[in-house]
């Protein structure tokens, strides 16, 4: 999916929150800045010069996008800081002597305004470089592909083990208490749960992620989504058994009624909300996959999430699995 950074605030914030890619972008662009109070800053004129636009254009973008730019590091230098700034950089800046404040960009806000500028060819080039570096960084950290980026979260493994156990509860309940095709009924009921949790059937999800028929869908899900599914599977298994003991074996349609009723329980609301938000947001940021059915849950991925999946907090899943094989075997018993 082509990204237009000039129109998508979420896409811009995803890049600016990417703690792993940002140093690489800064090094690649080689922007000349002033070191002041522990960070590199640029004046409005310096930003205008870099992007090849009039300073009035920069002022207009600040006015129209003030909240976003301030969130990402643009600030007004005043008082003693301004005096110090003028003293240190009197040869480098053109600022009226009696001005009470001066707007300064740090590197993030400098990139931010470059993502907004539509009048600048240089800004267009910068946007292309940014996207190339972000994609390369994520792929490099994930060994060339993002299909299983979910498994770099250290929370994934315990969630997957838990989900396997609850899945067995559900399949046992379906086997013992639900009428229907001996094979298809499992897939039918699983799809009902997927539709409730992330509004997509297995086939729809696999198509979006370009998964093959042999790929295990569940192995690509984030820990929070697996936990939401686990909750539903365990709750559904309990209700199937309970109703079957009251009235006999259930039909698949009766199981669907059970699932719909569970989906409306207040206890499930925050779990489902979190799962949808994580899936929609992370898949857009990490896999460049847009889930239209849950698009209203989209938000920018936080710096902490970047650290969790591609930064210092991420894990090598296969190595972790190897190191904990004995423990995992015990947990599964």
DACORLIN-V716592 format. One record per residue. RES is the residue in one letter. SS is DSSP state (a for helix, b for strand, c for the rest). PSI is psi in degrees with one decimal (999 if undefined). Layout:
res=RES ss=SS psi=PSI
res=RES ss=SS psi=PSI
//
This chain:
res=X ss=c psi=125.7
res=X ss=c psi=136.1
res=X ss=c psi=130.5
res=X ss=c psi=97.3
res=X ss=c psi=-23.2
res=X ss=c psi=-19.8
res=X ss=c psi=-12.6
res=X ss=c psi=107.0
res=X ss=a psi=-35.6
res=X ss=a psi=-43.1
res=X ss=a psi=-40.5
res=X ss=a psi=-46.6
res=X ss=a psi=-34.4
res=X ss=a psi=-41.7
res=X ss=a psi=-45.1
res=X ss=a psi=-23.0
res=X ss=c psi=-7.4
res=X ss=c psi=93.2
res=X ss=c psi=-20.1
res=X ss=c psi=-41.5
res=X ss=a psi=-29.9
res=X ss=a psi=-46.2
res=X ss=a psi=-34.1
res=X ss=a psi=-37.9
res=X ss=a psi=-44.6
res=X ss=a psi=-43.1
res=X ss=a psi=-40.7
res=X ss=a psi=-42.2
res=X ss=a psi=-27.7
res=X ss=c psi=44.2
res=X ss=c psi=132.1
res=X ss=c psi=125.6
res=X ss=c psi=174.2
res=X ss=b psi=130.9
res=X ss=b psi=118.9
res=X ss=b psi=125.8
res=X ss=c psi=43.7
res=X ss=c psi=8.2
res=X ss=b psi=164.2
res=X ss=b psi=130.1
res=X ss=b psi=158.8
res=X ss=b psi=143.5
res=X ss=b psi=168.9
res=X ss=a psi=-39.9
res=X ss=a psi=-38.7
res=X ss=a psi=-40.1
res=X ss=a psi=-43.9
res=X ss=a psi=-42.7
res=X ss=a psi=-42.5
res=X ss=a psi=-45.8
res=X ss=a psi=-3.7
res=X ss=c psi=38.8
res=X ss=c psi=168.4
res=X ss=c psi=147.8
res=X ss=a psi=-27.1
res=X ss=a psi=-30.3
res=X ss=a psi=-43.6
res=X ss=a psi=-42.7
res=X ss=a psi=-39.2
res=X ss=a psi=-41.0
res=X ss=a psi=-35.2
res=X ss=a psi=-44.8
res=X ss=a psi=-41.4
res=X ss=a psi=-17.5
res=X ss=c psi=33.9
res=X ss=a psi=-46.5
res=X ss=a psi=-45.1
res=X ss=a psi=-45.1
res=X ss=a psi=-40.6
res=X ss=a psi=-37.4
res=X ss=a psi=-32.2
res=X ss=c psi=17.2
res=X ss=c psi=-6.9
res=X ss=c psi=137.1
res=X ss=b psi=161.5
res=X ss=b psi=123.8
res=X ss=b psi=122.6
res=X ss=b psi=174.3
res=X ss=a psi=-136.1
res=X ss=a psi=-33.3
res=X ss=a psi=-39.9
res=X ss=a psi=-42.4
res=X ss=a psi=-45.3
res=X ss=a psi=-41.3
res=X ss=a psi=-46.4
res=X ss=a psi=-42.3
res=X ss=a psi=-41.9
res=X ss=a psi=-33.5
res=X ss=c psi=29.7
res=X ss=c psi=-30.3
res=X ss=c psi=-17.1
res=X ss=c psi=-15.5
res=X ss=c psi=154.9
res=X ss=c psi=90.1
res=X ss=c psi=130.2
res=X ss=c psi=140.3
res=X ss=c psi=-41.7
res=X ss=c psi=14.9
res=X ss=c psi=135.1
res=X ss=c psi=-14.1
res=X ss=b psi=160.0
res=X ss=b psi=133.1
res=X ss=b psi=131.6
res=X ss=b psi=141.8
res=X ss=b psi=131.6
res=X ss=c psi=-175.3
res=X ss=a psi=-39.2
res=X ss=a psi=-46.1
res=X ss=a psi=-28.5
res=X ss=a psi=-45.0
res=X ss=a psi=-40.5
res=X ss=a psi=-49.2
res=X ss=a psi=-28.3
res=X ss=a psi=-28.8
res=X ss=a psi=-19.7
res=X ss=a psi=-33.4
res=X ss=c psi=120.8
res=X ss=c psi=-14.4
res=X ss=c psi=-7.3
res=X ss=c psi=124.8
res=X ss=a psi=-35.4
res=X ss=a psi=-41.2
res=X ss=a psi=-38.3
res=X ss=a psi=-43.2
res=X ss=a psi=-44.0
res=X ss=a psi=-42.1
res=X ss=a psi=-41.2
res=X ss=a psi=-44.8
res=X ss=a psi=-42.7
res=X ss=a psi=-50.1
res=X ss=a psi=-40.2
res=X ss=a psi=-44.4
res=X ss=a psi=-42.1
res=X ss=a psi=-47.6
res=X ss=a psi=-45.1
res=X ss=a psi=-40.1
res=X ss=a psi=-46.9
res=X ss=a psi=-45.7
res=X ss=a psi=-39.2
res=X ss=a psi=-44.5
res=X ss=a psi=-26.6
res=X ss=c psi=12.1
res=X ss=c psi=29.1
res=X ss=c psi=-8.0
res=X ss=c psi=155.6
res=X ss=c psi=9.2
res=X ss=c psi=-43.0
res=X ss=c psi=31.0
res=X ss=a psi=-26.6
res=X ss=a psi=-29.0
res=X ss=a psi=-3.2
res=X ss=a psi=-8.3
res=X ss=c psi=123.6
res=X ss=c psi=-16.7
res=X ss=a psi=-11.1
res=X ss=a psi=-46.4
res=X ss=a psi=-51.5
res=X ss=a psi=-34.7
res=X ss=a psi=-38.5
res=X ss=a psi=-38.5
res=X ss=a psi=-45.1
res=X ss=a psi=-43.6
res=X ss=a psi=-38.3
res=X ss=a psi=-42.3
res=X ss=a psi=-44.8
res=X ss=a psi=-31.5
res=X ss=a psi=-39.6
res=X ss=a psi=-38.3
res=X ss=a psi=-42.7
res=X ss=a psi=-47.4
res=X ss=a psi=-34.7
res=X ss=a psi=-42.4
res=X ss=a psi=-41.3
res=X ss=a psi=-44.1
res=X ss=a psi=-42.8
res=X ss=a psi=-26.1
res=X ss=a psi=7.8
res=X ss=b psi=128.5
res=X ss=c psi=159.0
res=X ss=c psi=178.6
res=X ss=c psi=131.8
res=X ss=c psi=-21.9
res=X ss=c psi=-48.6
res=X ss=a psi=-30.0
res=X ss=a psi=-31.5
res=X ss=a psi=-45.7
res=X ss=a psi=-39.1
res=X ss=a psi=-47.1
res=X ss=a psi=-37.2
res=X ss=a psi=-44.0
res=X ss=a psi=-36.7
res=X ss=a psi=-40.9
res=X ss=a psi=-42.4
res=X ss=a psi=-42.2
res=X ss=a psi=-36.8
res=X ss=a psi=-42.4
res=X ss=a psi=-52.3
res=X ss=a psi=19.4
res=X ss=c psi=27.1
res=X ss=c psi=138.4
res=X ss=c psi=165.0
res=X ss=a psi=-43.8
res=X ss=a psi=-40.2
res=X ss=a psi=-43.9
res=X ss=a psi=-45.4
res=X ss=a psi=-37.0
res=X ss=a psi=-42.9
res=X ss=a psi=-41.2
res=X ss=c psi=5.4
res=X ss=c psi=43.7
res=X ss=c psi=149.1
res=X ss=c psi=171.0
res=X ss=c psi=-32.8
res=X ss=c psi=-19.7
res=X ss=c psi=135.6
res=X ss=c psi=109.7
res=X ss=a psi=-43.8
res=X ss=a psi=-26.6
res=X ss=a psi=-6.4
res=X ss=a psi=-0.4
res=X ss=c psi=146.2
res=X ss=c psi=157.4
res=X ss=a psi=-41.8
res=X ss=a psi=-35.0
res=X ss=a psi=-41.7
res=X ss=a psi=-38.7
res=X ss=a psi=-37.4
res=X ss=a psi=-42.5
res=X ss=a psi=-40.4
res=X ss=a psi=-44.4
res=X ss=a psi=-44.5
res=X ss=a psi=-42.9
res=X ss=a psi=-42.8
res=X ss=a psi=-43.1
res=X ss=a psi=-39.9
res=X ss=a psi=-42.4
res=X ss=a psi=-44.1
res=X ss=a psi=-46.9
res=X ss=a psi=-36.4
res=X ss=a psi=-49.4
res=X ss=a psi=-42.9
res=X ss=a psi=-46.3
res=X ss=a psi=-35.8
res=X ss=a psi=-36.2
res=X ss=a psi=-26.9
res=X ss=a psi=-41.9
res=X ss=a psi=2.1
res=X ss=c psi=-174.4
res=X ss=c psi=139.9
res=X ss=b psi=156.4
res=X ss=c psi=166.4
res=X ss=a psi=-37.0
res=X ss=a psi=-37.2
res=X ss=a psi=-33.8
res=X ss=a psi=-38.1
res=X ss=a psi=-38.5
res=X ss=a psi=-39.6
res=X ss=a psi=-45.5
res=X ss=a psi=-42.6
res=X ss=a psi=-37.8
res=X ss=a psi=-42.9
res=X ss=a psi=-36.6
res=X ss=a psi=-21.7
res=X ss=c psi=-1.3
res=X ss=c psi=132.3
res=X ss=a psi=-29.2
res=X ss=a psi=-29.9
res=X ss=a psi=-20.4
res=X ss=a psi=-52.2
res=X ss=a psi=-30.2
res=X ss=a psi=-45.0
res=X ss=a psi=-42.4
res=X ss=a psi=-46.7
res=X ss=a psi=-42.4
res=X ss=a psi=-44.4
res=X ss=a psi=-41.5
res=X ss=a psi=-43.9
res=X ss=a psi=-44.6
res=X ss=a psi=-50.4
res=X ss=a psi=-46.7
res=X ss=a psi=-47.5
res=X ss=a psi=-39.0
res=X ss=a psi=-35.0
res=X ss=a psi=-44.3
res=X ss=a psi=-42.4
res=X ss=a psi=-34.6
res=X ss=a psi=-3.0
res=X ss=c psi=40.8
res=X ss=c psi=128.9
res=X ss=c psi=116.5
res=X ss=c psi=94.9
res=X ss=a psi=-31.2
res=X ss=a psi=-20.4
res=X ss=a psi=28.5
res=X ss=a psi=-27.6
res=X ss=a psi=-10.4
res=X ss=a psi=-0.8
res=X ss=c psi=137.0
res=X ss=c psi=167.6
res=X ss=c psi=143.7
res=X ss=c psi=134.8
res=X ss=c psi=159.3
res=X ss=a psi=-35.8
res=X ss=a psi=-35.8
res=X ss=a psi=-36.6
res=X ss=a psi=-41.0
res=X ss=a psi=-37.1
res=X ss=a psi=-37.2
res=X ss=a psi=-32.1
res=X ss=a psi=1.1
res=X ss=c psi=-153.2
res=X ss=c psi=-21.1
res=X ss=c psi=-5.6
res=X ss=c psi=161.0
res=X ss=c psi=156.4
res=X ss=c psi=104.8
res=X ss=a psi=-47.5
res=X ss=a psi=-40.0
res=X ss=a psi=-43.1
res=X ss=a psi=-42.1
res=X ss=a psi=-43.6
res=X ss=a psi=-46.2
res=X ss=a psi=-24.4
res=X ss=c psi=22.4
res=X ss=a psi=-45.2
res=X ss=a psi=-42.8
res=X ss=a psi=-42.3
res=X ss=a psi=-39.1
res=X ss=a psi=-39.1
res=X ss=a psi=-41.1
res=X ss=a psi=-30.7
res=X ss=a psi=-13.7
res=X ss=c psi=999
//
